[in-house]
């Protein structure tokens, strides 16, 4: 939709069931008390009714994670994952501060604000709920991002979002859950392998990119394990995750890691100078050469 006064484009979500539309609108009103840009949450402008349908006007974003990664089918360098993770952890921290759980975090519900910008936003609050209203046994989340406590029918809170975000980051890091089932059968993944081979995930990156630091990957895997803690009471919180070494890069202090750390810091500050696709292409051109040699 385009505003004829300021010529800006907007996205309009149209919901035929007015009850669902009203619920999402009420949730978005809570979120608007936060700063949507600072906290990486989609911005709502207004809500109206048209022919008994609820219409919510949102800012227009560019592309979601699923479509972007499906188009590239390329491992995402760890330095970029850090920038993404930090922003989404800020979103979860903000939601926790107002007692709201998103309940549907997945690749489709995370979007780039612009392809030339590393700024990402969490979208689609249609299933969001105030945490004090979540009933034990409530079914939520798509299968491959579903927290164990949801599957087991245990008491629920906002920590289900941390599990789902952990699965999203694992997908971005490894590409395993996104592509394998789709390529073989032509269908979306309907189930999740309960065992995650973190070593194999790290090996993929080590073999792919020259810009690699084992300690950085160990820090990321440690954060991932804390996000994917089966016991929700021991699962890392957004505030704790934002202080984790992988996010703060404290583990990269020292002369031996200065060049790598400087490169990572530069990415978080200057990413807007290059789009997602061009960066992936540039990194793929720096793939390590094969160790095999041709026969004489």
Backbone as CSV, one residue per row, in Angstrom:
resi,resn,N_x,N_y,N_z,CA_x,CA_y,CA_z,C_x,C_y,C_z
1,UNK,0.843,-1.178,0.000,0.000,0.000,0.000,0.887,1.240,0.000
2,UNK,0.468,2.272,-0.761,1.250,3.505,-0.825,0.424,4.682,-0.328
3,UNK,1.018,5.459,0.539,0.382,6.665,1.049,0.510,7.762,-0.001
4,UNK,-0.615,8.275,-0.470,-0.573,9.256,-1.558,-0.070,10.620,-1.089
5,UNK,-0.009,10.814,0.238,0.463,12.095,0.755,1.989,12.147,0.853
6,UNK,2.577,11.094,1.434,4.037,11.105,1.581,4.742,10.154,0.618
7,UNK,3.936,9.422,-0.193,4.452,8.506,-1.222,5.254,7.340,-0.645
8,UNK,5.095,7.107,0.663,5.771,5.975,1.296,4.937,4.708,1.116
9,UNK,5.643,3.565,1.033,4.953,2.281,0.919,4.837,1.632,2.297
10,UNK,3.726,0.920,2.501,3.482,0.232,3.759,2.963,-1.173,3.469
11,UNK,3.047,-2.030,4.471,2.484,-3.377,4.364,1.174,-3.408,5.142
12,UNK,0.157,-4.041,4.574,-1.137,-4.152,5.248,-1.456,-5.627,5.460
13,UNK,-1.633,-6.010,6.702,-2.024,-7.378,7.031,-3.534,-7.404,7.203
14,UNK,-4.202,-8.233,6.395,-5.661,-8.303,6.404,-6.097,-9.623,7.027
15,UNK,-6.915,-9.563,8.059,-7.373,-10.758,8.769,-8.893,-10.854,8.699
16,UNK,-9.366,-11.946,8.125,-10.803,-12.135,7.951,-11.508,-12.390,9.274
17,UNK,-10.802,-13.036,10.199,-11.398,-13.301,11.510,-11.074,-12.118,12.419
18,UNK,-12.065,-11.307,12.691,-11.835,-10.048,13.410,-11.276,-10.284,14.810
19,UNK,-11.657,-11.404,15.427,-11.172,-11.695,16.780,-9.649,-11.830,16.791
20,UNK,-9.113,-12.533,15.775,-7.662,-12.704,15.679,-6.975,-11.374,15.385
21,UNK,-7.591,-10.585,14.523,-7.025,-9.287,14.200,-6.986,-8.371,15.403
22,UNK,-8.049,-8.394,16.195,-8.102,-7.545,17.377,-7.057,-7.970,18.399
23,UNK,-6.855,-9.296,18.518,-5.854,-9.813,19.460,-4.454,-9.343,19.062
24,UNK,-4.135,-9.425,17.773,-2.821,-8.978,17.313,-2.660,-7.477,17.516
25,UNK,-3.726,-6.735,17.269,-3.670,-5.283,17.448,-3.397,-4.928,18.905
26,UNK,-4.055,-5.631,19.831,-3.857,-5.354,21.256,-2.417,-5.658,21.664
27,UNK,-1.856,-6.748,21.110,-0.462,-7.080,21.404,0.471,-6.012,20.856
28,UNK,0.186,-5.557,19.639,1.036,-4.542,19.016,0.983,-3.219,19.777
29,UNK,-0.140,-2.920,20.394,-0.228,-1.695,21.193,0.723,-1.768,22.387
30,UNK,0.859,-2.965,22.964,1.808,-3.142,24.061,3.234,-2.911,23.576
31,UNK,3.524,-3.445,22.390,4.873,-3.356,21.835,5.227,-1.926,21.456
32,UNK,4.233,-1.152,21.040,4.507,0.221,20.620,4.980,1.098,21.771
33,UNK,4.781,0.631,23.012,5.320,1.363,24.153,6.844,1.259,24.186
34,UNK,7.372,0.248,23.484,8.813,0.109,23.330,9.238,0.921,22.107
35,UNK,10.515,0.964,21.838,11.010,1.593,20.611,11.207,0.489,19.580
36,UNK,10.319,0.370,18.583,10.404,-0.737,17.618,11.732,-0.786,16.864
37,UNK,12.297,0.358,16.553,13.568,0.372,15.827,14.722,-0.046,16.729
38,UNK,14.766,0.513,17.909,15.845,0.197,18.848,15.806,-1.272,19.267
39,UNK,14.597,-1.831,19.357,14.431,-3.198,19.851,14.151,-4.215,18.750
40,UNK,14.275,-3.800,17.512,14.191,-4.705,16.355,12.852,-5.449,16.285
41,UNK,11.791,-4.691,16.480,10.429,-5.202,16.375,9.719,-4.441,15.262
42,UNK,8.849,-5.131,14.544,8.154,-4.469,13.447,7.314,-3.307,13.973
43,UNK,7.237,-2.269,13.193,6.532,-1.052,13.602,5.109,-1.042,13.039
44,UNK,4.130,-0.819,13.908,2.733,-0.705,13.493,2.359,0.771,13.408
45,UNK,1.601,1.112,12.358,1.179,2.504,12.188,-0.284,2.724,12.565
46,UNK,-1.156,1.846,12.118,-2.570,2.017,12.456,-3.335,0.724,12.206
47,UNK,-4.570,0.709,12.673,-5.446,-0.448,12.487,-6.838,0.066,12.112
48,UNK,-7.477,-0.600,11.147,-8.828,-0.195,10.747,-9.607,-1.426,10.285
49,UNK,-10.901,-1.257,10.157,-11.776,-2.345,9.715,-12.302,-2.045,8.322
50,UNK,-12.256,-3.053,7.465,-12.759,-2.912,6.096,-13.590,-4.144,5.763
51,UNK,-14.876,-3.935,5.512,-15.793,-5.030,5.197,-15.687,-6.159,6.218
52,UNK,-15.713,-5.788,7.478,-15.672,-6.702,8.615,-14.339,-7.433,8.755
53,UNK,-13.331,-6.983,8.028,-11.992,-7.560,8.155,-11.084,-6.566,8.876
54,UNK,-10.235,-7.088,9.756,-9.290,-6.241,10.478,-8.037,-6.041,9.637
55,UNK,-7.640,-4.795,9.472,-6.455,-4.463,8.664,-5.459,-3.700,9.540
56,UNK,-4.245,-4.215,9.631,-3.196,-3.556,10.407,-2.112,-3.079,9.450
57,UNK,-1.764,-1.814,9.562,-0.755,-1.211,8.683,0.605,-1.266,9.374
58,UNK,1.559,-1.921,8.711,2.909,-2.074,9.238,3.924,-1.391,8.323
59,UNK,5.114,-1.170,8.857,6.212,-0.711,8.007,6.519,-1.800,6.981
60,UNK,6.983,-1.405,5.829,7.304,-2.351,4.766,8.748,-2.820,4.917
61,UNK,8.926,-4.129,5.045,10.253,-4.716,5.155,10.601,-5.440,3.859
62,UNK,11.845,-5.878,3.747,12.341,-6.351,2.453,12.106,-7.838,2.201
63,UNK,12.749,-8.706,2.980,12.698,-10.145,2.713,12.911,-10.893,4.020
64,UNK,12.261,-12.058,4.161,12.436,-12.821,5.391,13.639,-13.755,5.297
65,UNK,14.051,-14.265,6.446,15.239,-15.117,6.508,15.098,-16.346,5.634
66,UNK,13.938,-16.968,5.678,13.762,-18.213,4.935,13.994,-18.000,3.449
67,UNK,13.355,-16.989,2.886,13.502,-16.741,1.450,14.925,-16.330,1.097
68,UNK,15.537,-15.513,1.950,16.899,-15.063,1.679,17.877,-16.224,1.681
69,UNK,17.768,-17.090,2.682,18.697,-18.212,2.783,18.420,-19.265,1.728
70,UNK,17.151,-19.452,1.387,16.810,-20.413,0.341,17.384,-19.967,-0.993
71,UNK,17.394,-18.663,-1.234,17.933,-18.144,-2.489,19.441,-18.319,-2.555
72,UNK,20.120,-18.131,-1.422,21.579,-18.187,-1.419,22.111,-19.607,-1.268
73,UNK,21.497,-20.387,-0.367,21.970,-21.731,-0.050,23.481,-21.715,0.199
74,UNK,23.919,-20.773,1.007,25.336,-20.581,1.301,25.484,-20.412,2.800
75,UNK,26.485,-21.065,3.392,26.741,-20.888,4.808,26.976,-19.412,5.119
76,UNK,26.368,-18.940,6.181,26.513,-17.540,6.576,27.714,-17.411,7.511
77,UNK,28.681,-16.540,7.207,29.852,-16.362,8.073,29.448,-16.005,9.500
78,UNK,30.226,-16.493,10.451,29.881,-16.345,11.858,29.795,-14.886,12.295
79,UNK,30.619,-14.023,11.728,30.583,-12.606,12.109,29.228,-11.971,11.820
80,UNK,28.571,-12.416,10.751,27.254,-11.878,10.419,26.190,-12.465,11.336
81,UNK,26.384,-13.732,11.709,25.437,-14.366,12.627,25.444,-13.629,13.963
82,UNK,26.618,-13.167,14.390,26.703,-12.437,15.662,25.846,-11.173,15.632
83,UNK,25.932,-10.424,14.546,25.160,-9.183,14.425,23.665,-9.487,14.463
84,UNK,23.261,-10.533,13.750,21.854,-10.936,13.730,21.398,-11.376,15.114
85,UNK,22.208,-12.224,15.767,21.853,-12.751,17.083,21.691,-11.631,18.099
86,UNK,22.597,-10.668,18.081,22.527,-9.568,19.040,21.222,-8.786,18.894
87,UNK,20.826,-8.526,17.662,19.597,-7.766,17.438,18.366,-8.537,17.906
88,UNK,18.327,-9.823,17.614,17.158,-10.616,17.997,17.111,-10.855,19.501
89,UNK,18.261,-10.939,20.134,18.284,-11.041,21.595,17.772,-9.751,22.233
90,UNK,18.076,-8.622,21.612,17.519,-7.348,22.086,15.996,-7.365,21.974
91,UNK,15.491,-7.947,20.894,14.039,-8.044,20.713,13.419,-8.890,21.820
92,UNK,14.045,-10.033,22.130,13.513,-10.901,23.188,13.602,-10.224,24.554
93,UNK,14.682,-9.496,24.788,14.818,-8.780,26.062,13.706,-7.745,26.212
94,UNK,13.408,-7.042,25.132,12.354,-6.029,25.170,10.992,-6.667,25.427
95,UNK,10.712,-7.777,24.748,9.430,-8.460,24.947,9.306,-8.979,26.375
96,UNK,10.397,-9.523,26.900,10.379,-10.025,28.275,10.105,-8.896,29.262
97,UNK,10.608,-7.706,28.957,10.438,-6.569,29.871,8.984,-6.140,30.007
98,UNK,8.167,-6.452,29.002,6.744,-6.096,29.079,5.870,-7.338,29.260
99,UNK,6.519,-8.486,29.522,5.772,-9.701,29.810,5.046,-10.292,28.630
100,UNK,5.665,-10.246,27.441,5.054,-10.790,26.227,5.948,-11.870,25.635
101,UNK,5.344,-12.968,25.213,6.054,-14.032,24.499,5.566,-14.044,23.057
102,UNK,6.484,-14.140,22.109,6.121,-14.133,20.685,5.427,-15.428,20.289
103,UNK,5.988,-16.567,20.699,5.398,-17.905,20.519,5.422,-18.434,19.085
104,UNK,6.030,-17.717,18.155,6.069,-18.222,16.777,7.338,-17.754,16.057
105,UNK,8.461,-17.780,16.769,9.725,-17.378,16.146,10.193,-18.474,15.199
106,UNK,10.432,-18.095,13.960,10.918,-19.010,12.924,11.544,-18.161,11.828
107,UNK,12.151,-18.810,10.855,12.857,-18.086,9.795,11.943,-17.128,9.044
108,UNK,10.698,-17.526,8.831,9.755,-16.686,8.090,9.388,-15.411,8.834
109,UNK,9.518,-15.429,10.157,9.072,-14.296,10.963,10.212,-13.380,11.413
110,UNK,11.331,-13.481,10.724,12.446,-12.553,10.917,12.753,-11.954,9.556
111,UNK,12.765,-10.640,9.472,12.937,-9.991,8.175,14.050,-8.950,8.192
112,UNK,14.692,-8.820,7.046,15.626,-7.715,6.850,14.812,-6.456,6.574
113,UNK,15.189,-5.373,7.228,14.511,-4.113,6.954,14.814,-3.649,5.537
114,UNK,16.040,-3.931,5.093,16.462,-3.581,3.742,17.600,-4.513,3.365
115,UNK,17.666,-4.925,2.099,18.725,-5.830,1.672,20.108,-5.198,1.779
116,UNK,20.178,-3.882,1.783,21.459,-3.196,1.914,21.794,-2.880,3.365
117,UNK,21.046,-3.456,4.282,21.201,-3.116,5.689,21.149,-4.391,6.517
118,UNK,22.002,-4.509,7.506,22.023,-5.689,8.372,20.915,-5.638,9.418
119,UNK,20.144,-4.580,9.439,19.090,-4.415,10.429,17.974,-5.430,10.197
120,UNK,17.691,-6.245,11.222,16.626,-7.236,11.116,15.540,-6.930,12.133
121,UNK,14.346,-7.443,11.863,13.218,-7.208,12.759,12.392,-8.478,12.938
122,UNK,11.847,-8.612,14.132,10.942,-9.711,14.443,9.532,-9.278,14.063
123,UNK,8.822,-10.141,13.319,7.493,-9.772,12.827,6.445,-10.799,13.262
124,UNK,5.211,-10.557,12.862,4.062,-11.453,13.032,3.802,-11.819,14.492
125,UNK,3.051,-10.962,15.148,2.706,-11.179,16.546,1.283,-11.720,16.699
126,UNK,0.825,-12.429,15.679,-0.526,-12.977,15.707,-0.747,-14.021,16.777
127,UNK,0.322,-14.715,17.181,0.213,-15.747,18.216,0.843,-15.302,19.535
128,UNK,1.300,-14.065,19.591,1.932,-13.559,20.813,0.915,-13.501,21.949
129,UNK,1.419,-13.635,23.162,0.531,-13.654,24.320,1.288,-13.115,25.529
130,UNK,0.556,-12.519,26.451,1.183,-12.110,27.702,1.546,-13.368,28.483
131,UNK,2.752,-13.404,29.014,3.263,-14.643,29.613,2.421,-15.125,30.788
132,UNK,1.805,-14.215,31.508,0.981,-14.645,32.644,-0.356,-15.237,32.211
133,UNK,-0.600,-15.239,30.896,-1.845,-15.816,30.385,-1.621,-17.125,29.620
134,UNK,-0.358,-17.583,29.529,-0.076,-18.827,28.811,-0.525,-20.011,29.658
135,UNK,-1.377,-20.838,29.108,-1.890,-22.001,29.819,-0.982,-23.203,29.595
136,UNK,-0.777,-23.982,30.637,-0.004,-25.215,30.514,-0.658,-26.132,29.490
137,UNK,0.145,-26.679,28.598,-0.385,-27.568,27.568,-0.769,-26.870,26.281
138,UNK,-0.614,-25.534,26.231,-0.934,-24.803,25.004,-0.031,-25.253,23.865
139,UNK,-0.629,-25.534,22.712,0.144,-25.910,21.531,0.581,-24.642,20.801
140,UNK,1.866,-24.528,20.541,2.406,-23.347,19.867,3.685,-23.728,19.147
141,UNK,4.143,-22.874,18.287,5.394,-23.014,17.545,5.308,-24.116,16.478
142,UNK,5.971,-23.872,15.341,6.040,-24.894,14.301,6.989,-25.989,14.761
143,UNK,6.840,-27.174,14.189,7.502,-28.369,14.704,9.001,-28.216,14.902
144,UNK,9.727,-27.756,13.870,11.187,-27.750,13.980,11.733,-26.678,14.907
145,UNK,10.874,-25.765,15.385,11.319,-24.734,16.318,10.599,-24.854,17.666
146,UNK,9.929,-25.968,17.883,9.102,-26.145,19.088,9.950,-26.539,20.290
147,UNK,9.758,-25.834,21.387,10.514,-26.092,22.611,10.068,-27.402,23.256
148,UNK,10.973,-28.091,23.964,10.630,-29.375,24.602,9.453,-29.275,25.554
149,UNK,9.370,-28.173,26.311,8.283,-28.047,27.282,6.920,-27.931,26.608
150,UNK,6.894,-27.423,25.380,5.636,-27.372,24.624,5.235,-28.783,24.221
151,UNK,6.200,-29.543,23.735,5.943,-30.925,23.308,5.463,-31.771,24.479
152,UNK,6.050,-31.560,25.658,5.750,-32.385,26.830,4.552,-31.884,27.628
153,UNK,3.976,-30.762,27.239,2.813,-30.238,27.949,3.131,-29.693,29.328
154,UNK,4.314,-29.111,29.481,4.749,-28.569,30.767,4.397,-27.083,30.870
155,UNK,4.541,-26.490,32.054,4.288,-25.049,32.193,5.166,-24.244,31.236
156,UNK,4.618,-23.155,30.724,5.291,-22.385,29.680,5.489,-20.930,30.087
157,UNK,6.554,-20.336,29.562,6.773,-18.901,29.710,7.542,-18.403,28.490
158,UNK,8.121,-17.203,28.587,8.783,-16.604,27.424,10.048,-17.337,26.998
159,UNK,10.519,-18.295,27.795,11.732,-19.030,27.419,11.524,-19.907,26.190
160,UNK,10.276,-20.136,25.796,10.037,-20.874,24.543,10.608,-20.095,23.359
161,UNK,10.624,-18.771,23.472,11.170,-17.940,22.398,12.688,-18.084,22.301
162,UNK,13.356,-18.248,23.444,14.808,-18.421,23.422,15.172,-19.731,22.742
163,UNK,14.412,-20.783,23.023,14.650,-22.056,22.337,14.480,-21.883,20.829
164,UNK,13.396,-21.254,20.433,13.117,-21.087,19.004,14.203,-20.258,18.327
165,UNK,14.673,-19.207,18.999,15.744,-18.396,18.424,17.027,-19.208,18.306
166,UNK,17.294,-20.057,19.290,18.452,-20.939,19.205,18.381,-21.839,17.989
167,UNK,17.201,-22.361,17.701,17.020,-23.209,16.526,17.180,-22.404,15.242
168,UNK,16.719,-21.170,15.244,16.897,-20.303,14.073,18.381,-20.086,13.797
169,UNK,19.139,-19.760,14.843,20.573,-19.519,14.665,21.296,-20.788,14.233
170,UNK,20.853,-21.936,14.744,21.445,-23.206,14.314,21.175,-23.443,12.836
171,UNK,19.985,-23.087,12.391,19.636,-23.221,10.973,20.505,-22.318,10.110
172,UNK,20.655,-21.067,10.542,21.451,-20.113,9.775,22.912,-20.558,9.730
173,UNK,23.391,-21.122,10.830,24.790,-21.549,10.937,25.085,-22.794,10.109
174,UNK,24.144,-23.722,10.079,24.411,-25.024,9.454,23.669,-25.286,8.162
175,UNK,22.518,-24.641,7.967,21.636,-24.873,6.824,20.991,-26.266,6.847
176,UNK,21.247,-27.039,7.855,20.795,-28.434,7.876,19.282,-28.552,7.844
177,UNK,18.586,-27.853,8.752,17.140,-28.039,8.855,16.380,-27.357,7.731
178,UNK,17.034,-26.444,7.030,16.328,-25.694,5.998,16.228,-26.473,4.698
179,UNK,17.323,-27.083,4.274,17.383,-27.550,2.896,17.266,-29.059,2.682
180,UNK,17.813,-29.879,3.570,17.967,-31.287,3.244,16.643,-31.975,2.928
181,UNK,15.658,-31.800,3.797,14.376,-32.464,3.580,13.677,-31.890,2.351
182,UNK,13.765,-30.572,2.172,13.120,-29.921,1.031,13.692,-30.416,-0.284
183,UNK,15.017,-30.531,-0.358,15.653,-30.925,-1.605,15.326,-32.369,-1.974
184,UNK,15.183,-33.221,-0.971,14.938,-34.635,-1.240,13.480,-34.903,-1.596
185,UNK,12.561,-34.285,-0.882,11.145,-34.614,-1.039,10.319,-33.519,-1.695
186,UNK,10.846,-32.299,-1.715,10.071,-31.185,-2.257,9.134,-30.583,-1.239
187,UNK,9.171,-31.057,0.008,8.283,-30.563,1.055,9.085,-29.890,2.159
188,UNK,8.398,-29.074,2.947,9.040,-28.461,4.099,9.324,-29.536,5.157
189,UNK,10.284,-29.242,6.026,10.600,-30.156,7.117,9.392,-30.302,8.036
190,UNK,9.060,-31.548,8.382,7.918,-31.781,9.268,8.365,-32.262,10.654
191,UNK,9.637,-32.584,10.790,10.126,-33.050,12.076,11.572,-32.617,12.243
192,UNK,12.092,-32.730,13.468,13.447,-32.283,13.746,14.270,-33.440,14.273
193,UNK,15.476,-33.596,13.768,16.406,-34.569,14.308,16.754,-34.139,15.729
194,UNK,16.540,-34.993,16.742,16.761,-34.577,18.120,18.230,-34.384,18.478
195,UNK,19.155,-34.871,17.641,20.581,-34.759,17.926,21.201,-33.724,16.997
196,UNK,21.821,-32.708,17.566,22.483,-31.672,16.778,23.986,-31.895,16.859
197,UNK,24.629,-32.139,15.747,26.068,-32.385,15.702,26.796,-31.045,15.586
198,UNK,27.145,-30.471,16.727,27.784,-29.159,16.733,29.164,-29.193,16.085
199,UNK,29.901,-30.292,16.285,31.238,-30.396,15.690,31.162,-30.365,14.170
200,UNK,30.175,-31.067,13.622,30.014,-31.085,12.165,29.664,-29.700,11.646
201,UNK,28.857,-28.969,12.427,28.486,-27.617,12.025,29.720,-26.722,11.945
202,UNK,30.600,-26.839,12.952,31.816,-26.026,12.968,32.758,-26.411,11.839
203,UNK,32.876,-27.709,11.572,33.758,-28.176,10.494,33.348,-27.598,9.146
204,UNK,32.050,-27.465,8.929,31.575,-26.894,7.663,32.133,-25.493,7.464
205,UNK,32.096,-24.701,8.533,32.592,-23.324,8.432,34.112,-23.292,8.293
206,UNK,34.792,-24.156,9.033,36.252,-24.179,8.963,36.724,-24.510,7.550
207,UNK,36.009,-25.384,6.889,36.387,-25.794,5.536,35.949,-24.791,4.473
208,UNK,35.018,-23.916,4.829,34.449,-23.009,3.841,35.181,-21.672,3.766
209,UNK,35.522,-21.101,4.926,36.016,-19.727,4.926,37.414,-19.597,5.524
210,UNK,38.205,-18.709,4.944,39.526,-18.401,5.482,39.410,-17.594,6.772
211,UNK,38.412,-16.712,6.821,38.206,-15.895,8.019,37.539,-16.765,9.082
212,UNK,38.382,-17.407,9.882,37.870,-18.393,10.830,38.672,-18.307,12.119
213,UNK,37.994,-18.431,13.239,38.659,-18.479,14.532,37.973,-19.543,15.376
214,UNK,38.717,-20.564,15.766,38.132,-21.682,16.503,37.496,-21.238,17.813
215,UNK,38.142,-20.307,18.513,37.586,-19.845,19.786,36.254,-19.128,19.586
216,UNK,36.118,-18.423,18.481,34.859,-17.738,18.199,33.749,-18.753,17.948
217,UNK,34.072,-19.790,17.213,33.077,-20.831,16.952,32.724,-21.577,18.236
218,UNK,33.715,-21.807,19.097,33.434,-22.458,20.379,32.507,-21.590,21.225
219,UNK,32.736,-20.286,21.194,31.880,-19.369,21.955,30.454,-19.395,21.417
220,UNK,30.324,-19.427,20.099,28.987,-19.477,19.505,28.277,-20.773,19.875
221,UNK,28.981,-21.894,19.775,28.376,-23.182,20.114,27.982,-23.215,21.582
222,UNK,28.789,-22.611,22.449,28.444,-22.551,23.869,27.155,-21.761,24.074
223,UNK,27.038,-20.621,23.401,25.803,-19.835,23.492,24.625,-20.641,22.960
224,UNK,24.830,-21.316,21.854,23.759,-22.101,21.250,23.280,-23.191,22.206
225,UNK,24.209,-23.859,22.863,23.841,-24.917,23.814,23.044,-24.347,24.979
226,UNK,23.406,-23.155,25.425,22.672,-22.529,26.528,21.269,-22.098,26.091
227,UNK,21.142,-21.698,24.839,19.826,-21.338,24.310,18.960,-22.574,24.117
228,UNK,19.605,-23.701,23.814,18.885,-24.949,23.564,18.935,-25.875,24.772
229,UNK,19.061,-25.309,25.952,18.980,-26.070,27.192,17.573,-26.653,27.314
230,UNK,17.496,-27.972,27.513,16.194,-28.650,27.554,15.345,-28.159,28.718
231,UNK,15.968,-27.926,29.857,15.241,-27.441,31.030,15.042,-25.931,30.905
232,UNK,13.816,-25.461,30.740,13.588,-24.017,30.553,14.024,-23.181,31.747
233,UNK,14.067,-23.783,32.940,14.494,-23.044,34.129,15.989,-22.742,34.101
234,UNK,16.747,-23.550,33.347,18.196,-23.341,33.244,18.588,-22.689,31.919
235,UNK,17.626,-22.471,31.059,17.907,-21.876,29.748,18.357,-20.418,29.927
236,UNK,19.289,-20.003,29.115,19.822,-18.647,29.216,18.729,-17.618,28.917
237,UNK,18.773,-16.486,29.609,17.796,-15.415,29.385,18.353,-14.433,28.351
238,UNK,17.511,-13.585,27.782,18.009,-12.599,26.815,19.099,-11.695,27.387
239,UNK,18.917,-11.223,28.612,19.922,-10.345,29.225,21.246,-11.068,29.411
240,UNK,21.172,-12.319,29.860,22.393,-13.108,30.034,23.067,-13.375,28.692
241,UNK,22.265,-13.659,27.685,22.818,-13.955,26.359,23.527,-12.742,25.770
242,UNK,22.986,-11.556,26.020,23.617,-10.336,25.507,24.962,-10.059,26.173
243,UNK,25.195,-10.674,27.338,26.476,-10.530,28.035,27.401,-11.706,27.759
244,UNK,26.956,-12.648,26.948,27.781,-13.823,26.633,28.987,-13.395,25.802
245,UNK,30.085,-14.125,25.961,31.321,-13.779,25.247,31.140,-13.709,23.737
246,UNK,30.294,-14.573,23.185,30.126,-14.551,21.733,29.584,-13.209,21.264
247,UNK,28.690,-12.621,22.046,28.097,-11.336,21.671,29.048,-10.181,21.980
248,UNK,29.680,-10.213,23.148,30.557,-9.110,23.551,31.937,-9.204,22.905
249,UNK,32.318,-10.388,22.438,33.623,-10.666,21.818,34.784,-10.524,22.810
250,UNK,34.512,-10.711,24.096,35.581,-10.644,25.094,36.623,-11.734,24.872
251,UNK,36.189,-12.855,24.332,37.107,-13.978,24.114,38.093,-13.709,22.982
252,UNK,37.883,-12.613,22.252,38.760,-12.290,21.126,39.796,-11.230,21.496
253,UNK,39.918,-10.938,22.793,40.915,-9.965,23.234,42.313,-10.558,23.082
254,UNK,43.265,-9.726,22.762,44.642,-10.195,22.610,45.164,-9.973,21.208
255,UNK,46.480,-9.819,21.100,47.095,-9.505,19.819,46.886,-10.600,18.784
256,UNK,46.891,-11.849,19.236,46.800,-12.955,18.280,45.476,-12.969,17.533
257,UNK,44.454,-12.344,18.120,43.129,-12.341,17.496,42.707,-10.942,17.048
258,UNK,43.639,-10.005,17.080,43.304,-8.606,16.802,42.726,-8.413,15.409
259,UNK,43.330,-9.041,14.406,42.868,-8.854,13.026,41.467,-9.415,12.840
260,UNK,41.231,-10.610,13.379,39.910,-11.232,13.261,38.864,-10.402,13.992
261,UNK,39.188,-9.975,15.221,38.241,-9.183,16.014,37.925,-7.867,15.327
262,UNK,38.953,-7.226,14.762,38.735,-5.953,14.075,37.821,-6.137,12.875
263,UNK,38.000,-7.231,12.164,37.135,-7.518,11.023,35.697,-7.709,11.447
264,UNK,35.494,-8.418,12.560,34.136,-8.646,13.062,33.493,-7.351,13.533
265,UNK,34.263,-6.520,14.233,33.723,-5.245,14.708,33.366,-4.344,13.537
266,UNK,34.185,-4.358,12.515,33.914,-3.540,11.340,32.632,-3.926,10.650
267,UNK,32.326,-5.219,10.654,31.095,-5.677,10.011,29.875,-5.102,10.703
268,UNK,29.896,-5.110,12.027,28.726,-4.633,12.768,28.522,-3.134,12.611
269,UNK,29.591,-2.411,12.263,29.486,-0.959,12.127,29.206,-0.503,10.702
270,UNK,29.669,-1.276,9.721,29.616,-0.799,8.338,28.862,-1.728,7.418
271,UNK,28.016,-2.572,7.958,27.363,-3.549,7.095,26.481,-2.891,6.041
272,UNK,25.951,-1.725,6.319,25.038,-1.087,5.378,25.698,-0.761,4.048
273,UNK,27.008,-0.842,3.977,27.697,-0.535,2.727,27.647,-1.680,1.732
274,UNK,27.161,-2.835,2.145,27.089,-3.986,1.230,25.865,-4.806,1.562
275,UNK,25.220,-5.320,0.578,23.995,-6.090,0.803,24.327,-7.530,1.150
276,UNK,23.336,-8.203,1.688,23.455,-9.602,2.112,23.976,-10.487,0.987
277,UNK,23.432,-10.360,-0.174,23.820,-11.238,-1.272,25.258,-11.011,-1.689
278,UNK,25.681,-9.774,-1.799,27.042,-9.513,-2.256,28.064,-10.010,-1.248
279,UNK,27.719,-9.945,0.038,28.643,-10.424,1.062,28.790,-11.930,0.986
280,UNK,27.684,-12.623,0.825,27.764,-14.071,0.703,28.583,-14.467,-0.513
281,UNK,28.387,-13.762,-1.608,29.154,-14.060,-2.818,30.636,-13.781,-2.611
282,UNK,30.937,-12.672,-1.928,32.333,-12.323,-1.686,33.011,-13.358,-0.798
283,UNK,32.280,-13.808,0.229,32.855,-14.809,1.117,33.077,-16.127,0.387
284,UNK,32.136,-16.489,-0.492,32.266,-17.761,-1.194,33.470,-17.762,-2.122
285,UNK,33.880,-16.567,-2.577,35.058,-16.496,-3.442,36.348,-16.670,-2.651
286,UNK,36.229,-16.579,-1.309,37.406,-16.749,-0.471,37.455,-18.135,0.146
287,UNK,36.740,-19.077,-0.447,36.738,-20.449,0.049,38.153,-20.999,0.035
288,UNK,38.477,-21.754,1.057,39.812,-22.328,1.122,40.054,-23.254,-0.061
289,UNK,41.265,-23.235,-0.637,41.566,-24.144,-1.725,41.638,-25.572,-1.229
290,UNK,41.335,-26.511,-2.096,41.367,-27.919,-1.731,42.786,-28.341,-1.414
291,UNK,42.922,-29.291,-0.451,44.236,-29.803,-0.090,44.718,-30.895,-1.027
292,UNK,43.836,-31.339,-1.921,44.217,-32.407,-2.839,45.097,-31.856,-3.933
293,UNK,45.978,-32.686,-4.448,46.859,-32.296,-5.543,46.648,-33.220,-6.704
294,UNK,46.833,-32.711,-7.887,46.625,-33.526,-9.071,47.796,-34.459,-9.280
295,UNK,47.539,-35.579,-9.892,48.584,-36.564,-10.149,49.486,-36.056,-11.246
296,UNK,50.805,-36.348,-11.172,51.722,-35.881,-12.202,51.472,-36.574,-13.510
